Every structure is written in structure tokens, then in C-alpha cells.
Amino acid sequence: MKPVCPFVRASRPDDTSIKKPGENQNKQPASQESKPKQESGESAIVSPKCPFGYGQETKPKEASGESAVASPQCPFGYGQENKAKQESGESATVSPKCPFGYDSQAFKLGPFSCMICQALLYDCSRCVPCSHVFCKACLSRFKDCPLCGADIEKIESDMNLQNVVDRFIEGHARIKRSQVNDDEKEAEERKTVMYEDVSLERGAFLVQQAMRAFRANNIDSAKSRLTMCADDIRGQLERLGNTSELCSQLGVVLGMLGDCCRATGDAASAVIYFEESVNFLVKVPKDDLEITHTLSVSLNKIGDLKYYDDDLEAARSHYIKALDVRRNAIKQQSAPSQIIDVATSLAKVADVDRNLGNEDAAIDGFEEAIKMLQSLELNPEEASLEQRRLSVLQFLNSQMENKQPVSSA
């Protein structure tokens, strides 16, 4: 699954480059650090304190002559930049990172991660007797512990740890949570305390976990994270209405849920998700080429499922819609990848036409696609696109060699 990330700009879905597992697949810009100025009346930014009590400095008692006692530094990095610049009147702004390694700059496996799928634990299960913990779906493929190699005598559910993971997900990445101090009576003296967190925004965080689980074939985990993300976005839609950003996010997430269902052979549910994805993506302005491409992909996937179900008319209808979307997109920006997309859609429509007995229309479609690909010139650095172009062109030529005889009757 190579979907466009609905929360940040990412590579095209047809980009064959795959990042290493340790790299962050969906980088989210860190929340901007605002330096409040007291004279402007802006609210002060207060850095969170270390949850383990580190970094608290005891103020010197000048009257008693006692010296200041500095506490040890927090092993998780909290409180390192907590010194306000009193001379300039600026308050301290701290950008703490998630103590478990889930931050916006790099993804690190933490104590709540499955070492097999490298996503957060789902359906947490423990090996007996070594007690190493993994996702149940991941662990079920092994007879020996993947971490230490010990024989697995049995597998036990670890509901306590799973509950901790679930609570961690629920509370993670609530960026810029505000809290109004109601004890202040005067409105002008009220200050909003902002707890700033540069961790991944919740939606991007859930999508990241889902993509990791999907690549490791832990489909149930991926579906769980994506469903949670979709529910979050639906809640925002109810409050804010059908904004382009929310519609594009929900459309892409629903498409990814469709991919999960298709991977498990649940074609009926996959079609439902893809159709709902299309309904939201069509609400996005047509000048967003990334989302437009995703829309055409969802339409093609519905067509594929209808094709496999021998519903050729329905398949052709969705292939035609995808072709129209791609033709309109190429009018705005004629990129090499988009030309290959159009040729691919032409091949799909032509293939269905041949199966429906409309040989003339099929030949016209194949020939048009061949001409587009033959005239496409790619740079040497576009090796992945060249490979894709040659693959589609090879299929088209094979179809032309297998022309169906036209009946004279």
C-alpha cells in the first residue's frame, strides 16, 4: 500500500521508492514555537515538567544563606531549556519530545512497539516462558520467539499492557492543549497555559502506525488504527463542516481501509470503503493533483473489484471515470507519471471493451495508449518511471498481437 499521506505532503502513490523501516514515513512539521511577548498580551508558553520529577531546581534561600541545590537532569530530556530570559522579558518555550520516542523528527521503536511489525502493539500477546511481547498476528507466524529464539510453549494475552498501549494512543499528540486558569477574576489577568508538544499530530501518527502494520501484513492492527483515525476526522467534520482538508484526509484514510479489506479478500467491504472514499475526494478542488490522483486510483480499484466479480459493465464505468479524472489532470500539468497514468487507464478500458466484444473500441484504446508511451521521453534519473512505462507498453503490445477476429456477420 502506497497511499498519499493525508496529513502532510508525501511522495506520489506510484512512487516506487520505499524508505527504511527506521525512517519516519510521514514527517509532520513540529508545532511552531511562539515566543510570547508580555507587552503584547499574548499567553505565556509553559514547558511541561518531567513526569519523574527531574529538572526541579531548588531556589536558594538568600535569607538563610543556603546555596541552591540542582537536581539531576531528566533522562528523557525534559526541562533542558527551561530557563527564561529574564533580561529580555521573554518566557521560556520548550519543545519536549515524546519520552517513548514517537516524535515528529524520527520514529524510534519504544517499549510499546512490536519488534516484528515495528508498529504499536495490537492484540498484545506474550510468549511463554520467555515473556517477550508481540502482536498476536505477528507472533502466530513463529514457533520460536523472534527476539530470543526460545521455544514457545504457549501464547498468552497481555490485556494489562494492551490497555496501557491503548491509553497511550488515546492521549498521544494532543498538540497545543489549552487550559484556562479560572481562578483569575480579572479577564485581563487571565493567562492561557499552553502545553506545547512537537510529537506527530494524532492523525499522522495513527496513519504511520497503520502503514507499518500493513507492510508487515498485520492487517487487523492497520484497520484498527485507520478506523480510529477515520472516526476522529468524522468528528471534526461534524464540528467544522466539509472542508477540503478534512474531506481529502477522510477520503484517503477510507481508501486505505479499502486496501486492508481487499488484502483480506473482503471485496464487498473494500468496494464500500472505496466508494465512500470517492464521495469525499470529489469534494476536493480539482487543482490538488495529489488528491486527484488518489481519486483516480480509488475509482480504478473499484473497477478492478467489479472486473474480478465479472461485472464488466460496472468495471468499465469506473475505469472510464478514472480515465476522465486523469485526462482532466493532465490538462493542468503534463507530468511523465500522469501520462503513464492515462495510458494505464486507456489499457484498462480497452481490455474491458475487448471482453465485452467491442474489438474496434479496444484496438483504438490500445493504439492511443501505445502512441502516448512511445512519445514519452524520460530523463536517465527517472529509472523507476521508465521501468513502469516499459511494463505498460509491453502489455499493450501483447494485446495488439492478440487481436480478436472481427466477425463478418
C-alpha positions as CSV (number, residue, x, y, z in Angstrom):
1,M,0.0,0.0,0.0
2,K,1.5,3.3,-1.1
3,P,-1.1,5.9,-0.4
4,V,-0.7,9.6,-0.3
5,C,-0.3,10.7,3.3
6,P,-3.5,12.8,4.0
7,F,-1.8,15.0,6.6
8,V,1.4,16.0,5.0
9,R,2.8,16.3,1.5
10,A,4.3,13.0,0.6
11,S,5.6,11.1,-2.5
12,R,3.2,10.1,-5.2
13,P,1.3,6.8,-4.5
14,D,3.0,5.3,-7.6
15,D,6.5,6.3,-6.4
16,T,8.4,3.0,-6.0
17,S,10.9,4.3,-3.5
18,I,10.4,2.9,0.0
19,K,12.0,4.4,3.0
20,K,13.8,2.3,5.5
21,P,11.8,1.0,8.4
22,G,13.6,3.2,10.9
23,E,12.8,6.4,9.0
24,N,9.7,8.5,9.6
25,Q,7.3,7.8,6.7
26,N,5.1,10.8,7.4
27,K,7.0,13.7,8.7
28,Q,4.9,16.3,10.4
29,P,6.4,19.7,10.9
30,A,7.0,20.5,14.5
31,S,4.4,22.8,16.0
32,Q,5.8,26.3,15.7
33,E,7.3,27.7,18.8
34,S,5.8,31.1,19.6
35,K,7.7,33.4,21.9
36,P,5.0,35.4,23.7
37,K,5.8,38.9,24.4
38,Q,4.4,40.2,27.7
39,E,3.8,43.7,26.3
40,S,1.6,42.3,23.5
41,G,-0.6,40.5,25.9
42,E,-0.1,37.1,24.4
43,S,-0.4,34.0,26.6
44,A,2.7,32.5,28.2
45,I,4.1,29.2,26.9
46,V,4.9,26.9,29.8
47,S,7.0,23.8,29.2
48,P,5.8,20.6,30.8
49,K,7.6,19.2,33.8
50,C,9.4,15.9,33.8
51,P,6.9,13.3,34.8
52,F,9.5,11.7,37.0
53,G,10.4,14.8,38.9
54,Y,13.8,15.6,37.3
55,G,14.9,19.1,36.5
56,Q,13.3,20.8,39.5
57,E,15.8,23.4,40.9
58,T,15.6,24.4,44.5
59,K,15.7,28.2,44.8
60,P,18.4,29.5,47.1
61,K,17.2,30.8,50.3
62,E,19.1,34.1,50.5
63,A,17.9,34.9,54.0
64,S,19.3,31.7,55.4
65,G,22.4,31.8,53.3
66,E,21.7,28.3,51.9
67,S,23.1,27.6,48.4
68,A,21.0,26.4,45.5
69,V,20.7,22.6,45.0
70,A,20.5,21.4,41.4
71,S,18.6,18.2,40.7
72,P,19.9,15.7,38.2
73,Q,18.8,16.1,34.6
74,C,15.8,14.2,33.3
75,P,16.9,11.1,31.3
76,F,14.1,11.8,28.8
77,G,15.2,15.3,28.1
78,Y,12.5,17.3,29.8
79,G,13.5,20.7,31.4
80,Q,16.7,21.1,29.4
81,E,15.6,24.5,28.0
82,N,13.5,25.7,30.9
83,K,15.5,28.9,31.7
84,A,13.6,32.0,30.9
85,K,15.4,35.0,29.6
86,Q,14.5,37.4,32.4
87,E,16.5,40.3,30.9
88,S,14.6,40.3,27.7
89,G,11.3,39.6,29.4
90,E,10.7,36.5,27.3
91,S,9.2,33.4,28.8
92,A,10.7,30.0,28.2
93,T,9.5,27.9,25.3
94,V,10.3,24.2,25.4
95,S,9.8,21.7,22.7
96,P,9.6,18.4,24.5
97,K,9.7,15.1,22.7
98,C,7.6,12.1,23.4
99,P,9.5,10.1,26.2
100,F,8.9,6.9,24.3
101,G,10.5,8.0,21.1
102,Y,7.4,8.9,19.0
103,D,8.3,12.4,17.8
104,S,8.0,14.3,14.6
105,Q,11.6,14.2,13.6
106,A,12.3,10.4,13.8
107,F,10.4,7.3,14.7
108,K,12.1,5.1,17.2
109,L,10.9,1.8,18.5
110,G,9.7,2.2,22.0
111,P,8.5,-0.2,24.8
112,F,5.0,-0.3,23.3
113,S,6.2,-1.4,19.9
114,C,6.0,-4.8,18.3
115,M,9.5,-5.8,17.2
116,I,8.1,-7.7,14.2
117,C,5.8,-5.2,12.5
118,Q,7.5,-2.2,14.2
119,A,4.2,-0.6,14.9
120,L,2.4,-0.2,18.3
121,L,1.3,-3.4,19.9
122,Y,-2.1,-4.7,18.9
123,D,-3.8,-7.7,20.4
124,C,-0.8,-7.9,22.7
125,S,0.4,-11.4,23.3
126,R,3.2,-12.8,25.5
127,C,5.5,-15.8,24.8
128,V,5.7,-18.4,27.5
129,P,8.2,-18.9,29.1
130,C,10.4,-16.1,27.8
131,S,7.7,-13.4,28.3
132,H,8.6,-11.3,25.2
133,V,5.6,-9.5,23.9
134,F,4.4,-9.0,20.3
135,C,1.2,-8.5,18.3
136,K,-0.8,-11.7,18.2
137,A,-0.9,-11.8,14.4
138,C,2.8,-11.3,14.2
139,L,3.7,-13.9,16.8
140,S,1.4,-16.5,15.3
141,R,3.8,-17.0,12.4
142,F,6.7,-18.2,14.6
143,K,7.4,-21.4,16.6
144,D,10.3,-19.8,18.4
145,C,10.5,-16.4,20.0
146,P,11.6,-14.0,17.3
147,L,13.6,-12.0,19.8
148,C,15.5,-14.6,21.9
149,G,14.9,-17.8,20.0
150,A,13.3,-19.7,22.9
151,D,10.7,-22.4,22.2
152,I,7.2,-21.0,22.5
153,E,5.3,-23.3,24.8
154,K,2.2,-21.3,24.6
155,I,0.9,-17.7,23.9
156,E,-0.9,-15.7,26.5
157,S,-2.8,-12.4,26.0
158,D,-1.5,-9.4,27.9
159,M,-4.5,-7.3,28.5
160,N,-2.8,-5.1,31.0
161,L,-0.1,-4.0,28.6
162,Q,-2.6,-3.6,25.8
163,N,-4.7,-1.3,28.0
164,V,-1.6,0.8,28.6
165,V,-0.9,1.0,24.8
166,D,-4.5,2.0,24.1
167,R,-4.3,4.8,26.7
168,F,-1.0,5.9,25.2
169,I,-2.6,6.1,21.8
170,E,-5.7,7.9,23.1
171,G,-3.6,10.6,24.8
172,H,-0.8,10.9,22.3
173,A,-0.1,14.0,20.3
174,R,-2.8,16.3,21.6
175,I,-1.0,19.3,20.2
176,K,-1.3,22.7,22.0
177,R,-3.8,21.7,24.6
178,S,-5.1,24.8,26.3
179,Q,-6.2,25.3,29.9
180,V,-7.7,28.5,31.2
181,N,-6.9,29.5,34.7
182,D,-10.4,30.2,36.1
183,D,-9.0,31.3,39.5
184,E,-8.1,34.7,38.0
185,K,-11.0,37.1,38.5
186,E,-9.9,39.8,36.2
187,A,-10.2,38.9,32.5
188,E,-7.1,40.9,31.5
189,E,-5.0,38.9,34.0
190,R,-6.1,35.5,32.8
191,K,-3.5,33.6,31.0
192,T,-3.8,30.6,28.8
193,V,-1.2,28.0,29.6
194,M,-0.2,26.1,26.5
195,Y,1.4,22.7,26.8
196,E,3.4,22.5,23.6
197,D,4.1,19.1,22.1
198,V,6.1,18.6,18.9
199,S,5.1,15.0,18.6
200,L,3.2,13.8,15.5
201,E,-0.3,15.2,15.1
202,R,-2.7,12.4,16.1
203,G,-4.0,11.6,12.6
204,A,-0.5,11.4,11.0
205,F,0.6,9.3,14.0
206,L,-2.2,6.8,13.5
207,V,-1.6,6.6,9.8
208,Q,2.1,6.0,10.3
209,Q,1.3,3.1,12.7
210,A,-1.2,1.7,10.2
211,M,1.2,1.8,7.3
212,R,3.9,0.0,9.3
213,A,1.4,-2.7,10.4
214,F,0.1,-3.1,6.8
215,R,3.5,-3.6,5.3
216,A,4.2,-6.3,7.9
217,N,0.8,-8.0,6.9
218,N,-0.7,-7.2,10.3
219,I,-4.0,-6.1,8.7
220,D,-6.1,-6.1,11.9
221,S,-3.7,-3.7,13.5
222,A,-3.7,-1.4,10.4
223,K,-7.6,-1.5,10.3
224,S,-7.8,-0.6,13.9
225,R,-5.6,2.5,13.6
226,L,-7.2,3.7,10.4
227,T,-10.7,3.2,11.8
228,M,-9.7,5.3,14.8
229,C,-8.3,8.0,12.5
230,A,-11.4,8.0,10.4
231,D,-13.6,8.4,13.5
232,D,-11.5,11.4,14.6
233,I,-11.9,13.0,11.2
234,R,-15.7,12.4,11.1
235,G,-15.9,14.1,14.5
236,Q,-14.1,17.1,13.1
237,L,-16.4,17.1,10.0
238,E,-19.4,17.3,12.3
239,R,-18.0,20.4,14.0
240,L,-16.3,22.2,11.1
241,G,-18.2,21.0,8.0
242,N,-16.9,19.6,4.8
243,T,-13.6,21.5,4.5
244,S,-11.3,20.5,1.6
245,E,-8.6,19.4,4.1
246,L,-10.9,17.1,6.1
247,C,-12.5,15.7,3.0
248,S,-9.2,14.8,1.5
249,Q,-7.9,13.3,4.7
250,L,-11.0,11.2,5.2
251,G,-11.1,10.2,1.6
252,V,-7.5,8.9,1.7
253,V,-7.9,7.1,5.0
254,L,-11.1,5.3,3.7
255,G,-9.2,4.3,0.6
256,M,-6.5,2.8,2.9
257,L,-9.2,0.9,4.8
258,G,-10.4,-0.4,1.4
259,D,-6.9,-1.7,0.8
260,C,-7.0,-3.5,4.1
261,C,-10.3,-5.2,3.2
262,R,-9.0,-6.1,-0.2
263,A,-5.9,-7.7,1.3
264,T,-8.0,-10.0,3.4
265,G,-10.3,-10.9,0.5
266,D,-13.3,-9.0,1.7
267,A,-14.2,-7.5,-1.7
268,A,-17.6,-6.3,-0.6
269,S,-16.3,-4.2,2.3
270,A,-13.5,-2.9,0.1
271,V,-15.9,-1.6,-2.5
272,I,-17.9,0.2,0.2
273,Y,-14.8,1.9,1.6
274,F,-13.5,2.9,-1.9
275,E,-16.9,4.3,-2.9
276,E,-17.1,6.3,0.3
277,S,-13.5,7.5,-0.4
278,V,-14.6,8.7,-3.8
279,N,-17.6,10.5,-2.4
280,F,-15.3,12.6,-0.2
281,L,-12.4,13.1,-2.7
282,V,-14.7,14.5,-5.3
283,K,-15.4,17.4,-2.9
284,V,-11.8,18.5,-3.0
285,P,-10.8,21.2,-5.5
286,K,-9.6,19.7,-8.8
287,D,-6.3,21.7,-8.6
288,D,-4.9,19.4,-6.0
289,L,-3.2,16.9,-8.2
290,E,-2.1,14.6,-5.5
291,I,-5.6,14.1,-4.3
292,T,-6.9,13.9,-7.8
293,H,-4.5,11.1,-8.5
294,T,-5.7,9.3,-5.3
295,L,-9.3,9.7,-6.6
296,S,-8.5,8.1,-9.9
297,V,-6.8,5.2,-8.0
298,S,-9.8,4.6,-5.9
299,L,-12.0,4.5,-9.0
300,N,-9.7,2.1,-10.6
301,K,-9.7,-0.2,-7.6
302,I,-13.5,-0.3,-7.6
303,G,-13.3,-1.1,-11.3
304,D,-10.8,-3.9,-10.6
305,L,-13.0,-5.5,-8.0
306,K,-16.0,-5.3,-10.3
307,Y,-13.9,-6.8,-13.1
308,Y,-12.9,-9.8,-10.9
309,D,-16.5,-10.2,-10.0
310,D,-17.3,-10.5,-13.7
311,D,-19.4,-7.3,-13.6
312,L,-17.8,-5.9,-16.7
313,E,-20.2,-3.0,-17.3
314,A,-19.7,-1.7,-13.8
315,A,-15.9,-2.2,-14.2
316,R,-15.9,-0.2,-17.4
317,S,-18.0,2.6,-15.9
318,H,-15.4,3.1,-13.1
319,Y,-12.5,2.8,-15.4
320,I,-14.0,5.5,-17.6
321,K,-14.5,7.8,-14.6
322,A,-10.8,7.3,-13.6
323,L,-9.7,8.0,-17.2
324,D,-11.7,11.2,-17.3
325,V,-10.2,12.3,-14.0
326,R,-6.7,11.7,-15.3
327,R,-7.3,13.4,-18.6
328,N,-8.5,16.5,-16.8
329,A,-5.5,16.4,-14.5
330,I,-3.1,16.2,-17.5
331,K,-4.5,19.4,-18.9
332,Q,-3.3,21.2,-15.8
333,Q,0.1,19.6,-15.5
334,S,1.5,17.1,-18.0
335,A,4.0,15.2,-15.9
336,P,5.5,11.9,-17.1
337,S,3.9,9.9,-14.3
338,Q,0.5,11.4,-15.2
339,I,0.9,10.4,-18.9
340,I,1.7,6.8,-17.8
341,D,-1.5,7.0,-15.6
342,V,-3.6,8.0,-18.6
343,A,-2.1,5.2,-20.7
344,T,-2.8,2.7,-17.9
345,S,-6.5,3.8,-17.7
346,L,-6.8,3.5,-21.5
347,A,-5.4,0.0,-21.3
348,K,-8.0,-0.9,-18.6
349,V,-10.9,0.5,-20.6
350,A,-9.7,-1.2,-23.8
351,D,-9.3,-4.6,-22.1
352,V,-12.9,-4.4,-20.8
353,D,-14.1,-3.4,-24.3
354,R,-12.5,-6.5,-25.8
355,N,-14.1,-8.7,-23.2
356,L,-17.4,-7.1,-24.0
357,G,-16.9,-7.9,-27.7
358,N,-16.2,-4.3,-28.8
359,E,-13.0,-5.1,-30.6
360,D,-12.8,-1.8,-32.6
361,A,-13.0,0.3,-29.5
362,A,-10.4,-1.9,-27.8
363,I,-7.9,-1.5,-30.7
364,D,-8.4,2.3,-30.7
365,G,-7.7,2.4,-26.9
366,F,-4.6,0.2,-27.1
367,E,-3.2,2.2,-30.0
368,E,-3.8,5.6,-28.3
369,A,-2.0,4.4,-25.2
370,I,0.9,3.0,-27.2
371,K,1.4,6.3,-29.0
372,M,1.4,8.2,-25.7
373,L,4.0,5.9,-24.2
374,Q,6.2,5.8,-27.3
375,S,6.3,9.6,-27.5
376,L,7.2,10.0,-23.8
377,E,10.8,10.9,-23.2
378,L,12.2,10.4,-19.7
379,N,15.4,11.6,-18.1
380,P,18.1,9.0,-17.1
381,E,17.3,9.7,-13.4
382,E,13.7,8.7,-13.8
383,A,14.6,5.0,-13.9
384,S,11.5,3.9,-11.9
385,L,9.2,5.6,-14.3
386,E,11.0,4.2,-17.3
387,Q,10.5,0.7,-15.9
388,R,6.8,1.4,-15.4
389,R,6.5,2.8,-18.9
390,L,8.1,-0.3,-20.4
391,S,5.9,-2.6,-18.4
392,V,2.7,-0.9,-19.5
393,L,4.0,-0.7,-23.1
394,Q,4.8,-4.4,-23.1
395,F,1.3,-5.3,-22.0
396,L,-0.2,-3.0,-24.7
397,N,1.9,-4.6,-27.5
398,S,0.9,-8.1,-26.3
399,Q,-2.7,-7.1,-26.6
400,M,-2.2,-5.8,-30.1
401,E,-0.6,-9.0,-31.1
402,N,-3.7,-10.9,-29.8
403,K,-6.2,-9.1,-31.9
404,Q,-9.6,-10.8,-31.9
405,P,-11.0,-11.7,-35.3
406,V,-13.9,-9.4,-36.3
407,S,-17.0,-11.5,-37.3
408,S,-18.2,-10.8,-40.8
409,A,-21.8,-11.5,-40.0
